[in-house]
Amino acid sequence: MTDTDAGVRARDAIYDQGITACPGAFSVAWADTMREDIEKAFAEARSRPGGAVGRGPHRYYVEIHPEQLRGFVDLVTHPWVTAVCESVLGPEYEIVELGFDVPLAGAVNQPWHRDFPMPEVTRTERRLNSLAFNLTGVDTTEEMGPFEIAPGTQFDDEPEFGHGMFPPKSFYPRYEERAVRKYPKRGDISARSALTIHRGTRNYSDMSRPVLVLGVDAPGAGNSERHDTAVTRAYWEALPEQVKAHLHCPVVETLTPITQKHTIEGLVMGEA
């Protein structure tokens, strides 16, 4: 199967189910290095005000710069990733977000949600204009509180959704009936529409479950406004042209640690 075929199959799955995956895309060693970088960035972020934003009890999100992830170029040039981006978002897709979620021991069930309100182009044309790629830092088990998703809900559009993202509890039976828990292994990549209704579940283990997040937009989607990605000049000059073509972010002399944006999502989940 060609990369183009893989992209088309992934696009069909995302439009149908809201999620797809590429098992074993990277080696376990690559994933372990990714986790080392996440743990280093997480420790730094928690050491300063605004470095990490809460997504509910014992659950955090941190945005980082590409230079903080040694495997960044490997990830954004992986043939499956690029094929999915081109097939779903078009050849001029834009990399807008790099970060990670860390559900710690004791994290509780999140409310069912999507990551941002439905864009007008999705509502009126049923066209998806963004993707979220996820890569786990651990081999996920049931006790760790796996990611849970309700396939086929990416186009759910109801005025009752709080802040456009949180369905009322009366809607929960629909999502619980469809719910699928995911148990990715180190080296796997998933791609989903962040509009697909999902949640993190309770972490009963004594381990954290770090997950890398790569956000990619179609031109004009506007999600870059929610993020503060930047690269240094030296790093930029060493990047392959393939990466530069899709990484539209400030080039700076010195990186500034990112202060996380306190989104409505974070505020609501902090009360979960």
Accessible surface in RSA format (square Angstrom, percent):
REM  Atomic radii and reference values for relative SASA: ProtOr
REM  Chains: A
REM  Algorithm: Lee & Richards
REM  Probe-radius: 1.40
REM  Slices: 20
REM RES _ NUM      All-atoms   Total-Side   Main-Chain    Non-polar    All polar
REM                ABS   REL    ABS   REL    ABS   REL    ABS   REL    ABS   REL
RES MET A   1   154.50  80.0  66.76  44.2  87.74 208.9  75.06  63.8  79.44 105.2
RES THR A   2    83.80  59.6  75.80  76.8   8.00  19.1  80.34 107.9   3.46   5.2
RES ASP A   3    82.20  57.6  77.60  77.2   4.60  10.9  19.72  46.4  62.47  62.3
RES THR A   4    98.80  70.3  91.38  92.6   7.42  17.7  61.24  82.3  37.56  56.8
RES ASP A   5    67.13  47.0  65.19  64.9   1.94   4.6  11.76  27.7  55.37  55.2
RES ALA A   6    14.32  13.2  11.93  18.4   2.39   5.4  12.90  18.2   1.42   3.8
RES GLY A   7     0.34   0.4   0.00   N/A   0.34   0.4   0.34   0.9   0.00   0.0
RES VAL A   8    71.45  47.0  71.45  64.7   0.00   0.0  71.45  62.1   0.00   0.0
RES ARG A   9   158.42  66.5 151.05  77.0   7.37  17.6  48.73  66.6 109.69  66.5
RES ALA A  10     3.99   3.7   1.43   2.2   2.56   5.8   3.56   5.0   0.43   1.1
RES ARG A  11    87.96  36.9  87.96  44.8   0.00   0.0  11.69  16.0  76.27  46.2
RES ASP A  12    80.11  56.1  73.76  73.4   6.35  15.0  30.11  70.9  50.00  49.9
RES ALA A  13    30.59  28.1  23.91  36.9   6.67  15.2  30.17  42.5   0.41   1.1
RES ILE A  14     0.00   0.0   0.00   0.0   0.00   0.0   0.00   0.0   0.00   0.0
RES TYR A  15    47.34  22.1  37.46  21.3   9.87  25.7  35.29  26.5  12.05  14.9
RES ASP A  16    92.73  65.0  78.05  77.7  14.68  34.7  25.33  59.6  67.40  67.2
RES GLN A  17    75.58  42.3  75.58  55.2   0.00   0.0  26.50  56.4  49.08  37.2
RES GLY A  18     0.00   0.0   0.00   N/A   0.00   0.0   0.00   0.0   0.00   0.0
RES ILE A  19    16.96   9.7  11.90   8.9   5.06  12.2  11.90   8.6   5.06  13.7
RES THR A  20    26.53  18.9  16.56  16.8   9.97  23.8  10.00  13.4  16.53  25.0
RES ALA A  21    55.68  51.2  35.22  54.4  20.46  46.5  35.22  49.6  20.46  54.2
RES CYS A  22    25.40  19.2  23.02  25.7   2.37   5.6   2.60   6.6  22.80  24.6
RES PRO A  23   105.64  77.0  88.29  80.5  17.34  63.0  88.56  73.1  17.08 106.2
RES GLY A  24    56.91  70.2   0.00   N/A  56.91  70.2  29.12  79.9  27.79  62.2
RES ALA A  25    21.16  19.5   0.00   0.0  21.16  48.1   5.10   7.2  16.07  42.6
RES PHE A  26    30.10  15.1  18.20  11.3  11.91  31.0  24.05  14.6   6.05  17.3
RES SER A  27    68.01  57.5  50.53  67.4  17.48  40.3  51.74 110.2  16.27  22.8
RES VAL A  28    73.86  48.6  69.97  63.3   3.88   9.4  69.97  60.8   3.88  10.5
RES ALA A  29    71.13  65.4  62.46  96.4   8.67  19.7  67.01  94.4   4.12  10.9
RES TRP A  30    39.24  15.7  31.90  15.4   7.35  17.2  36.95  19.7   2.30   3.7
RES ALA A  31     1.08   1.0   1.08   1.7   0.00   0.0   1.08   1.5   0.00   0.0
RES ASP A  32    50.86  35.6  49.08  48.8   1.79   4.2  22.09  52.0  28.77  28.7
RES THR A  33    44.92  31.9  44.73  45.3   0.19   0.5  18.59  25.0  26.33  39.8
RES MET A  34     3.90   2.0   1.53   1.0   2.37   5.6   3.26   2.8   0.63   0.8
RES ARG A  35    53.24  22.4  53.24  27.1   0.00   0.0  16.28  22.3  36.96  22.4
RES GLU A  36    97.82  56.2  90.81  68.7   7.01  16.7  36.38  70.4  61.43  50.2
RES ASP A  37    11.73   8.2   9.76   9.7   1.97   4.7   1.30   3.1  10.43  10.4
RES ILE A  38     1.21   0.7   1.03   0.8   0.18   0.4   1.12   0.8   0.09   0.2
RES GLU A  39    83.35  47.9  76.84  58.1   6.51  15.5  34.92  67.5  48.44  39.5
RES LYS A  40   162.25  79.2 151.99  93.3  10.25  24.4 102.39  92.2  59.85  63.8
RES ALA A  41     4.96   4.6   1.68   2.6   3.28   7.5   4.04   5.7   0.92   2.4
RES PHE A  42    21.08  10.5  21.08  13.1   0.00   0.0  21.08  12.8   0.00   0.0
RES ALA A  43    66.88  61.5  52.17  80.5  14.71  33.5  59.73  84.1   7.15  18.9
RES GLU A  44    70.77  40.6  63.78  48.3   6.99  16.6  55.61 107.6  15.16  12.4
RES ALA A  45     0.85   0.8   0.70   1.1   0.15   0.3   0.70   1.0   0.15   0.4
RES ARG A  46   123.96  52.0  90.40  46.1  33.55  79.9  26.40  36.1  97.56  59.1
RES SER A  47    90.25  76.3  48.10  64.2  42.15  97.1  46.82  99.7  43.43  60.8
RES ARG A  48    55.31  23.2  45.25  23.1  10.06  24.0  39.76  54.3  15.55   9.4
RES PRO A  49   131.67  96.0 108.13  98.6  23.54  85.6 120.46  99.5  11.21  69.7
RES GLY A  50    23.03  28.4   0.00   N/A  23.03  28.4   9.17  25.2  13.86  31.0
RES GLY A  51     0.41   0.5   0.00   N/A   0.41   0.5   0.00   0.0   0.41   0.9
RES ALA A  52    21.50  19.8   2.82   4.4  18.67  42.5   2.82   4.0  18.67  49.5
RES VAL A  53     6.22   4.1   5.52   5.0   0.70   1.7   6.22   5.4   0.00   0.0
RES GLY A  54    30.24  37.3   0.00   N/A  30.24  37.3  18.53  50.8  11.71  26.2
RES ARG A  55    33.42  14.0  33.39  17.0   0.03   0.1   1.88   2.6  31.54  19.1
RES GLY A  56    10.21  12.6   0.00   N/A  10.21  12.6   4.26  11.7   5.96  13.3
RES PRO A  57    50.74  37.0  37.68  34.3  13.05  47.5  49.81  41.1   0.92   5.7
RES HIS A  58    98.68  53.9  90.77  63.1   7.91  20.2  48.13  49.6  50.54  58.8
RES ARG A  59     9.99   4.2   9.61   4.9   0.38   0.9   4.35   5.9   5.64   3.4
RES TYR A  60    55.09  25.7  54.96  31.3   0.13   0.3  21.95  16.5  33.14  40.9
RES TYR A  61    16.05   7.5  15.90   9.0   0.15   0.4  16.05  12.1   0.00   0.0
RES VAL A  62     2.31   1.5   2.31   2.1   0.00   0.0   2.31   2.0   0.00   0.0
RES GLU A  63    10.35   5.9   7.25   5.5   3.09   7.4   0.07   0.1  10.28   8.4
RES ILE A  64     2.63   1.5   2.26   1.7   0.37   0.9   2.63   1.9   0.00   0.0
RES HIS A  65     8.52   4.7   8.52   5.9   0.00   0.0   8.52   8.8   0.00   0.0
RES PRO A  66     0.73   0.5   0.73   0.7   0.00   0.0   0.73   0.6   0.00   0.0
RES GLU A  67    54.35  31.2  29.00  21.9  25.35  60.4  13.58  26.3  40.77  33.3
RES GLN A  68    65.88  36.8  50.15  36.7  15.73  37.4  31.50  67.0  34.38  26.1
RES LEU A  69     2.80   1.6   0.25   0.2   2.55   6.4   0.25   0.2   2.55   6.9
RES ARG A  70   156.13  65.6 121.24  61.8  34.89  83.1  77.23 105.6  78.90  47.8
RES GLY A  71     8.86  10.9   0.00   N/A   8.86  10.9   6.46  17.7   2.40   5.4
RES PHE A  72     0.67   0.3   0.60   0.4   0.07   0.2   0.60   0.4   0.07   0.2
RES VAL A  73    44.01  29.0  43.61  39.5   0.40   1.0  43.61  37.9   0.40   1.1
RES ASP A  74    69.32  48.6  62.02  61.7   7.30  17.3  12.44  29.3  56.88  56.7
RES LEU A  75     0.00   0.0   0.00   0.0   0.00   0.0   0.00   0.0   0.00   0.0
RES VAL A  76     7.56   5.0   1.71   1.5   5.85  14.1   1.88   1.6   5.68  15.4
RES THR A  77    36.29  25.8  24.27  24.6  12.02  28.6  10.93  14.7  25.35  38.3
RES HIS A  78    30.39  16.6  27.14  18.9   3.25   8.3  21.19  21.8   9.19  10.7
RES PRO A  79    69.01  50.3  65.57  59.8   3.44  12.5  69.01  57.0   0.00   0.0
RES TRP A  80    26.74  10.7  23.73  11.5   3.01   7.1  15.74   8.4  11.00  17.8
RES VAL A  81     3.09   2.0   3.09   2.8   0.00   0.0   3.09   2.7   0.00   0.0
RES THR A  82    16.30  11.6  16.30  16.5   0.00   0.0   3.56   4.8  12.74  19.3
RES ALA A  83     8.49   7.8   3.22   5.0   5.27  12.0   7.38  10.4   1.11   3.0
RES VAL A  84     0.00   0.0   0.00   0.0   0.00   0.0   0.00   0.0   0.00   0.0
RES CYS A  85     1.01   0.8   1.01   1.1   0.00   0.0   0.00   0.0   1.01   1.1
RES GLU A  86    88.10  50.6  78.79  59.6   9.31  22.2  14.50  28.0  73.60  60.1
RES SER A  87    32.59  27.5   8.44  11.3  24.15  55.6  16.43  35.0  16.16  22.6
RES VAL A  88    12.99   8.5   0.00   0.0  12.99  31.3   0.00   0.0  12.99  35.2
RES LEU A  89    11.10   6.2   0.00   0.0  11.10  27.9   3.26   2.3   7.84  21.1
RES GLY A  90    20.75  25.6   0.00   N/A  20.75  25.6  18.89  51.8   1.85   4.2
RES PRO A  91   106.46  77.6  96.62  88.1   9.84  35.8  96.75  79.9   9.71  60.3
RES GLU A  92   121.15  69.6 115.04  87.0   6.11  14.5  40.64  78.6  80.51  65.7
RES TYR A  93     6.50   3.0   6.31   3.6   0.19   0.5   3.22   2.4   3.28   4.0
RES GLU A  94    38.30  22.0  38.30  29.0   0.00   0.0   0.75   1.4  37.55  30.7
RES ILE A  95    10.25   5.8   6.97   5.2   3.29   7.9   6.97   5.0   3.29   8.9
RES VAL A  96    11.26   7.4   5.74   5.2   5.51  13.3   9.41   8.2   1.85   5.0
RES GLU A  97    27.37  15.7  26.27  19.9   1.10   2.6   0.57   1.1  26.80  21.9
RES LEU A  98     1.30   0.7   1.30   0.9   0.00   0.0   1.30   0.9   0.00   0.0
RES GLY A  99     0.00   0.0   0.00   N/A   0.00   0.0   0.00   0.0   0.00   0.0
RES PHE A 100     0.03   0.0   0.03   0.0   0.00   0.0   0.03   0.0   0.00   0.0
RES ASP A 101    40.72  28.5  40.72  40.5   0.00   0.0  12.41  29.2  28.31  28.2
RES VAL A 102     4.21   2.8   4.21   3.8   0.00   0.0   4.21   3.7   0.00   0.0
RES PRO A 103     2.06   1.5   2.06   1.9   0.00   0.0   2.06   1.7   0.00   0.0
RES LEU A 104    37.83  21.1  37.83  27.1   0.00   0.0  37.83  26.6   0.00   0.0
RES ALA A 105    43.69  40.2  32.10  49.5  11.59  26.4  32.27  45.4  11.42  30.2
RES GLY A 106    35.11  43.3   0.00   N/A  35.11  43.3  28.18  77.3   6.93  15.5
RES ALA A 107     0.00   0.0   0.00   0.0   0.00   0.0   0.00   0.0   0.00   0.0
RES VAL A 108    35.20  23.2  34.65  31.4   0.55   1.3  34.65  30.1   0.55   1.5
RES ASN A 109    60.98  42.1  51.60  49.9   9.38  22.6  13.44  32.3  47.54  46.0
RES GLN A 110    20.29  11.3  17.42  12.7   2.88   6.8   3.11   6.6  17.18  13.0
RES PRO A 111    27.89  20.3  20.92  19.1   6.98  25.4  27.22  22.5   0.67   4.2
RES TRP A 112     0.27   0.1   0.12   0.1   0.14   0.3   0.12   0.1   0.14   0.2
RES HIS A 113     4.18   2.3   4.18   2.9   0.00   0.0   0.14   0.1   4.04   4.7
RES ARG A 114     3.20   1.3   3.20   1.6   0.00   0.0   0.00   0.0   3.20   1.9
RES ASP A 115    38.90  27.3  28.95  28.8   9.95  23.5  12.87  30.3  26.03  26.0
RES PHE A 116    24.70  12.4  24.70  15.3   0.00   0.0  24.70  15.0   0.00   0.0
RES PRO A 117    58.98  43.0  54.59  49.8   4.39  16.0  54.59  45.1   4.39  27.3
RES MET A 118    13.19   6.8   3.54   2.3   9.65  23.0   1.70   1.4  11.49  15.2
RES PRO A 119    32.33  23.6  21.31  19.4  11.02  40.0  32.33  26.7   0.00   0.0
RES GLU A 120   104.81  60.2  96.90  73.3   7.90  18.8  61.31 118.6  43.50  35.5
RES VAL A 121    27.69  18.2  21.94  19.9   5.75  13.8  24.97  21.7   2.72   7.4
RES THR A 122     1.53   1.1   0.09   0.1   1.44   3.4   0.00   0.0   1.53   2.3
RES ARG A 123   103.16  43.3  79.65  40.6  23.51  56.0  38.46  52.6  64.70  39.2
RES THR A 124    89.37  63.6  52.71  53.4  36.66  87.4  51.62  69.3  37.75  57.1
RES GLU A 125   110.99  63.7  81.88  61.9  29.11  69.3  36.84  71.3  74.14  60.5
RES ARG A 126   143.31  60.2 136.65  69.7   6.67  15.9  56.36  77.0  86.95  52.7
RES ARG A 127   110.40  46.4 109.41  55.8   0.99   2.4  47.39  64.8  63.01  38.2
RES LEU A 128     3.49   1.9   1.50   1.1   1.99   5.0   2.09   1.5   1.41   3.8
RES ASN A 129    15.69  10.8  14.25  13.8   1.45   3.5   2.01   4.8  13.68  13.2
RES SER A 130    10.43   8.8   9.31  12.4   1.13   2.6   4.26   9.1   6.17   8.6
RES LEU A 131     4.61   2.6   0.00   0.0   4.61  11.6   1.39   1.0   3.22   8.7
RES ALA A 132     8.04   7.4   8.04  12.4   0.00   0.0   8.04  11.3   0.00   0.0
RES PHE A 133     0.00   0.0   0.00   0.0   0.00   0.0   0.00   0.0   0.00   0.0
RES ASN A 134    21.03  14.5  18.04  17.4   2.99   7.2   9.48  22.8  11.55  11.2
RES LEU A 135     3.62   2.0   2.90   2.1   0.72   1.8   3.62   2.5   0.00   0.0
RES THR A 136     3.72   2.6   0.99   1.0   2.74   6.5   0.98   1.3   2.75   4.2
RES GLY A 137     1.15   1.4   0.00   N/A   1.15   1.4   0.00   0.0   1.15   2.6
RES VAL A 138     6.68   4.4   4.79   4.3   1.89   4.5   6.68   5.8   0.00   0.0
RES ASP A 139    50.92  35.7  44.93  44.7   5.99  14.2  16.95  39.9  33.97  33.9
RES THR A 140     3.34   2.4   0.38   0.4   2.96   7.0   0.24   0.3   3.11   4.7
RES THR A 141    56.69  40.3  52.62  53.3   4.07   9.7  52.95  71.1   3.74   5.7
RES GLU A 142    78.28  44.9  72.56  54.9   5.72  13.6  52.11 100.8  26.18  21.4
RES GLU A 143    97.11  55.8  95.74  72.4   1.38   3.3  45.10  87.2  52.01  42.5
RES MET A 144    11.88   6.2  11.84   7.8   0.04   0.1  11.84  10.1   0.04   0.1
RES GLY A 145     0.22   0.3   0.00   N/A   0.22   0.3   0.14   0.4   0.07   0.2
RES PRO A 146     0.00   0.0   0.00   0.0   0.00   0.0   0.00   0.0   0.00   0.0
RES PHE A 147    36.34  18.2  36.00  22.3   0.35   0.9  36.00  21.8   0.35   1.0
RES GLU A 148    13.22   7.6  13.22  10.0   0.00   0.0   0.00   0.0  13.22  10.8
RES ILE A 149     0.00   0.0   0.00   0.0   0.00   0.0   0.00   0.0   0.00   0.0
RES ALA A 150     0.00   0.0   0.00   0.0   0.00   0.0   0.00   0.0   0.00   0.0
RES PRO A 151    18.90  13.8  17.55  16.0   1.34   4.9  17.73  14.6   1.17   7.3
RES GLY A 152    24.77  30.5   0.00   N/A  24.77  30.5   8.25  22.6  16.52  37.0
RES THR A 153     0.00   0.0   0.00   0.0   0.00   0.0   0.00   0.0   0.00   0.0
RES GLN A 154     1.18   0.7   1.18   0.9   0.00   0.0   0.06   0.1   1.12   0.9
RES PHE A 155    32.44  16.2  19.59  12.1  12.85  33.4  20.36  12.3  12.08  34.6
RES ASP A 156    22.81  16.0  15.33  15.3   7.48  17.7  11.53  27.1  11.29  11.3
RES ASP A 157    63.93  44.8  42.13  41.9  21.81  51.6  13.02  30.7  50.91  50.8
RES GLU A 158    74.81  42.9  67.40  51.0   7.41  17.6   4.87   9.4  69.94  57.1
RES PRO A 159   129.54  94.4  90.06  82.1  39.48 143.5 104.66  86.4  24.88 154.6
RES GLU A 160    98.77  56.7  76.30  57.7  22.46  53.5  45.61  88.2  53.16  43.4
RES PHE A 161    13.41   6.7   3.38   2.1  10.02  26.1   3.38   2.1  10.02  28.7
RES GLY A 162    30.31  37.4   0.00   N/A  30.31  37.4  29.54  81.1   0.78   1.7
RES HIS A 163   103.41  56.5  72.95  50.7  30.46  77.9  59.67  61.5  43.74  50.9
RES GLY A 164    26.83  33.1   0.00   N/A  26.83  33.1  20.67  56.7   6.15  13.8
RES MET A 165    10.83   5.6  10.83   7.2   0.00   0.0   8.48   7.2   2.35   3.1
RES PHE A 166    18.47   9.2  15.49   9.6   2.98   7.8  15.49   9.4   2.98   8.5
RES PRO A 167     5.41   3.9   0.00   0.0   5.41  19.7   0.00   0.0   5.41  33.6
RES PRO A 168    41.82  30.5  30.17  27.5  11.64  42.3  41.79  34.5   0.03   0.2
RES LYS A 169   163.57  79.8 151.49  93.0  12.08  28.8  94.99  85.5  68.58  73.0
RES SER A 170    92.14  77.9  57.49  76.7  34.65  79.8  58.56 124.7  33.58  47.1
RES PHE A 171    46.44  23.2  41.03  25.4   5.41  14.1  46.44  28.2   0.00   0.0
RES TYR A 172    35.34  16.5  35.34  20.1   0.00   0.0  28.99  21.8   6.34   7.8
RES PRO A 173    84.21  61.4  78.54  71.6   5.67  20.6  81.27  67.1   2.95  18.3
RES ARG A 174    89.31  37.5  80.89  41.2   8.42  20.1  46.56  63.6  42.75  25.9
RES TYR A 175     0.51   0.2   0.51   0.3   0.00   0.0   0.00   0.0   0.51   0.6
RES GLU A 176    94.23  54.1  74.88  56.6  19.35  46.1  28.48  55.1  65.75  53.7
RES GLU A 177   156.22  89.7 118.05  89.3  38.17  90.9  49.13  95.0 107.09  87.4
RES ARG A 178    94.54  39.7  81.92  41.8  12.62  30.0  24.76  33.8  69.78  42.3
RES ALA A 179    33.29  30.6   8.35  12.9  24.94  56.7   8.46  11.9  24.83  65.8
RES VAL A 180    61.15  40.2  57.20  51.8   3.95   9.5  61.15  53.1   0.00   0.0
RES ARG A 181    76.71  32.2  62.77  32.0  13.93  33.2  19.16  26.2  57.54  34.9
RES LYS A 182    70.54  34.4  69.46  42.6   1.08   2.6  30.63  27.6  39.91  42.5
RES TYR A 183    96.01  44.8  76.83  43.7  19.18  49.9  65.40  49.1  30.61  37.7
RES PRO A 184    42.61  31.1  36.08  32.9   6.52  23.7  42.61  35.2   0.00   0.0
RES LYS A 185   105.74  51.6 105.74  64.9   0.00   0.0  70.85  63.8  34.89  37.2
RES ARG A 186    69.40  29.1  61.82  31.5   7.58  18.0   4.61   6.3  64.80  39.3
RES GLY A 187     2.25   2.8   0.00   N/A   2.25   2.8   0.62   1.7   1.63   3.7
RES ASP A 188    24.40  17.1  23.26  23.2   1.13   2.7   5.43  12.8  18.97  18.9
RES ILE A 189     0.50   0.3   0.00   0.0   0.50   1.2   0.50   0.4   0.00   0.0
RES SER A 190    24.66  20.8  23.37  31.2   1.29   3.0  16.50  35.1   8.16  11.4
RES ALA A 191     0.00   0.0   0.00   0.0   0.00   0.0   0.00   0.0   0.00   0.0
RES ARG A 192    12.63   5.3  12.63   6.4   0.00   0.0   0.33   0.5  12.30   7.5
RES SER A 193     1.66   1.4   1.66   2.2   0.00   0.0   0.00   0.0   1.66   2.3
RES ALA A 194     5.51   5.1   5.35   8.3   0.16   0.4   5.35   7.5   0.16   0.4
RES LEU A 195     4.88   2.7   4.88   3.5   0.00   0.0   4.88   3.4   0.00   0.0
RES THR A 196     0.00   0.0   0.00   0.0   0.00   0.0   0.00   0.0   0.00   0.0
RES ILE A 197     0.00   0.0   0.00   0.0   0.00   0.0   0.00   0.0   0.00   0.0
RES HIS A 198     7.52   4.1   7.52   5.2   0.00   0.0   3.92   4.0   3.60   4.2
RES ARG A 199    33.51  14.1  33.51  17.1   0.00   0.0   0.00   0.0  33.51  20.3
RES GLY A 200     4.06   5.0   0.00   N/A   4.06   5.0   3.13   8.6   0.93   2.1
RES THR A 201     0.76   0.5   0.68   0.7   0.09   0.2   0.68   0.9   0.09   0.1
RES ARG A 202    96.39  40.5  93.82  47.8   2.57   6.1  12.32  16.8  84.07  51.0
RES ASN A 203     3.06   2.1   0.00   0.0   3.06   7.4   0.00   0.0   3.06   3.0
RES TYR A 204   162.56  75.9 128.04  72.8  34.52  89.8  97.78  73.5  64.78  79.9
RES SER A 205    24.46  20.7  10.83  14.5  13.63  31.4  19.83  42.2   4.63   6.5
RES ASP A 206   132.56  92.9 103.45 103.0  29.11  68.8  41.99  98.8  90.57  90.3
RES MET A 207    78.70  40.8  73.83  48.9   4.87  11.6  50.47  42.9  28.23  37.4
RES SER A 208    25.56  21.6  18.93  25.3   6.63  15.3   6.76  14.4  18.80  26.3
RES ARG A 209    12.28   5.2  12.28   6.3   0.00   0.0   0.00   0.0  12.28   7.4
RES PRO A 210     1.78   1.3   1.78   1.6   0.00   0.0   1.78   1.5   0.00   0.0
RES VAL A 211    18.86  12.4  18.86  17.1   0.00   0.0  18.86  16.4   0.00   0.0
RES LEU A 212     0.00   0.0   0.00   0.0   0.00   0.0   0.00   0.0   0.00   0.0
RES VAL A 213    11.13   7.3  11.13  10.1   0.00   0.0  11.13   9.7   0.00   0.0
RES LEU A 214     1.38   0.8   1.38   1.0   0.00   0.0   1.38   1.0   0.00   0.0
RES GLY A 215     4.83   6.0   0.00   N/A   4.83   6.0   4.83  13.3   0.00   0.0
RES VAL A 216     1.67   1.1   0.77   0.7   0.90   2.2   0.77   0.7   0.90   2.4
RES ASP A 217     3.11   2.2   3.11   3.1   0.00   0.0   0.71   1.7   2.40   2.4
RES ALA A 218     6.78   6.2   6.62  10.2   0.15   0.4   6.62   9.3   0.15   0.4
RES PRO A 219    70.41  51.3  48.63  44.3  21.77  79.2  48.91  40.4  21.49 133.6
RES GLY A 220    80.01  98.7   0.00   N/A  80.01  98.7  42.57 116.8  37.44  83.9
RES ALA A 221    26.22  24.1   0.25   0.4  25.97  59.1   2.10   3.0  24.13  63.9
RES GLY A 222    31.09  38.3   0.00   N/A  31.09  38.3  22.44  61.6   8.65  19.4
RES ASN A 223    11.83   8.2  11.83  11.4   0.00   0.0   4.92  11.9   6.91   6.7
RES SER A 224    53.36  45.1  46.33  61.8   7.03  16.2  22.37  47.6  30.99  43.4
RES GLU A 225   144.75  83.1 118.09  89.3  26.66  63.5  49.93  96.6  94.82  77.4
RES ARG A 226    96.85  40.7  89.81  45.8   7.04  16.8  38.54  52.7  58.31  35.3
RES HIS A 227    34.57  18.9  22.34  15.5  12.23  31.3  14.91  15.4  19.66  22.9
RES ASP A 228    66.37  46.5  54.26  54.0  12.11  28.6  24.10  56.7  42.27  42.2
RES THR A 229    12.67   9.0   7.69   7.8   4.98  11.9   7.64  10.3   5.03   7.6
RES ALA A 230    11.01  10.1  11.01  17.0   0.00   0.0  11.01  15.5   0.00   0.0
RES VAL A 231     0.00   0.0   0.00   0.0   0.00   0.0   0.00   0.0   0.00   0.0
RES THR A 232    23.37  16.6  23.37  23.7   0.00   0.0  19.53  26.2   3.84   5.8
RES ARG A 233   111.27  46.7 110.61  56.4   0.66   1.6  38.83  53.1  72.44  43.9
RES ALA A 234    78.11  71.8  64.67  99.8  13.44  30.6  68.97  97.1   9.14  24.2
RES TYR A 235    50.50  23.6  44.07  25.1   6.44  16.7  46.42  34.9   4.09   5.0
RES TRP A 236    57.08  22.9  57.08  27.6   0.00   0.0  37.79  20.1  19.29  31.3
RES GLU A 237   116.24  66.7  93.13  70.5  23.11  55.0  34.62  67.0  81.63  66.6
RES ALA A 238    86.69  79.7  50.65  78.2  36.04  82.0  61.84  87.1  24.84  65.8
RES LEU A 239    10.43   5.8   3.05   2.2   7.39  18.6   3.63   2.6   6.80  18.3
RES PRO A 240    56.32  41.0  44.27  40.4  12.04  43.8  56.32  46.5   0.00   0.0
RES GLU A 241   126.24  72.5 118.35  89.5   7.89  18.8  68.00 131.5  58.24  47.5
RES GLN A 242    86.35  48.3  73.66  53.8  12.69  30.2  40.39  86.0  45.96  34.9
RES VAL A 243     2.30   1.5   0.20   0.2   2.10   5.1   2.30   2.0   0.00   0.0
RES LYS A 244    40.57  19.8  34.22  21.0   6.35  15.1  12.33  11.1  28.24  30.1
RES ALA A 245    63.07  58.0  38.45  59.3  24.62  56.0  51.53  72.6  11.53  30.5
RES HIS A 246    21.92  12.0  21.92  15.2   0.00   0.0   8.34   8.6  13.58  15.8
RES LEU A 247     1.41   0.8   0.23   0.2   1.18   3.0   0.23   0.2   1.18   3.2
RES HIS A 248   109.77  60.0  79.83  55.5  29.93  76.6  68.70  70.8  41.06  47.8
RES CYS A 249    23.83  18.0   4.35   4.8  19.48  45.8  10.42  26.4  13.41  14.5
RES PRO A 250    84.01  61.2  71.66  65.3  12.36  44.9  83.51  68.9   0.51   3.2
RES VAL A 251    44.85  29.5  23.41  21.2  21.44  51.7  23.41  20.3  21.44  58.2
RES VAL A 252    44.78  29.5  40.16  36.4   4.63  11.1  44.78  38.9   0.00   0.0
RES GLU A 253   128.12  73.6 104.47  79.0  23.65  56.3  63.63 123.1  64.49  52.7
RES THR A 254   107.94  76.8  94.89  96.2  13.05  31.1  68.93  92.6  39.02  59.0
RES LEU A 255    45.95  25.6  30.21  21.6  15.74  39.6  30.47  21.4  15.47  41.6
RES THR A 256   100.29  71.3  92.97  94.3   7.32  17.4  63.68  85.5  36.61  55.3
RES PRO A 257    74.88  54.6  59.94  54.6  14.94  54.3  67.42  55.7   7.46  46.4
RES ILE A 258     9.56   5.4   3.48   2.6   6.08  14.7   7.36   5.3   2.20   6.0
RES THR A 259    85.53  60.8  76.24  77.3   9.29  22.1  49.89  67.0  35.64  53.9
RES GLN A 260     6.30   3.5   3.33   2.4   2.97   7.1   1.84   3.9   4.45   3.4
RES LYS A 261    82.96  40.5  69.06  42.4  13.90  33.1  69.97  63.0  12.99  13.8
RES HIS A 262   120.03  65.6  93.77  65.2  26.25  67.2  70.84  73.0  49.19  57.2
RES THR A 263    46.63  33.2  38.70  39.2   7.93  18.9  46.25  62.1   0.38   0.6
RES ILE A 264    82.44  46.9  78.74  58.7   3.70   8.9  78.74  56.7   3.70  10.0
RES GLU A 265    11.11   6.4  11.11   8.4   0.00   0.0   0.94   1.8  10.17   8.3
RES GLY A 266     6.24   7.7   0.00   N/A   6.24   7.7   2.54   7.0   3.70   8.3
RES LEU A 267   110.37  61.5 103.62  74.1   6.75  17.0 106.97  75.1   3.40   9.1
RES VAL A 268    42.83  28.2  40.05  36.3   2.78   6.7  40.74  35.4   2.09   5.7
RES MET A 269     0.17   0.1   0.17   0.1   0.00   0.0   0.13   0.1   0.04   0.1
RES GLY A 270    48.01  59.2   0.00   N/A  48.01  59.2  21.85  60.0  26.16  58.6
RES GLU A 271   152.50  87.6 116.32  88.0  36.18  86.1  50.89  98.4 101.61  83.0
RES ALA A 272    56.33  51.8   5.92   9.1  50.41 114.7  42.16  59.4  14.17  37.5
END  Absolute sums over single chains surface
CHAIN  1 A    11920.1       9474.7       2445.4       6650.0       5270.1
END  Absolute sums over all chains
TOTAL         11920.1       9474.7       2445.4       6650.0       5270.1
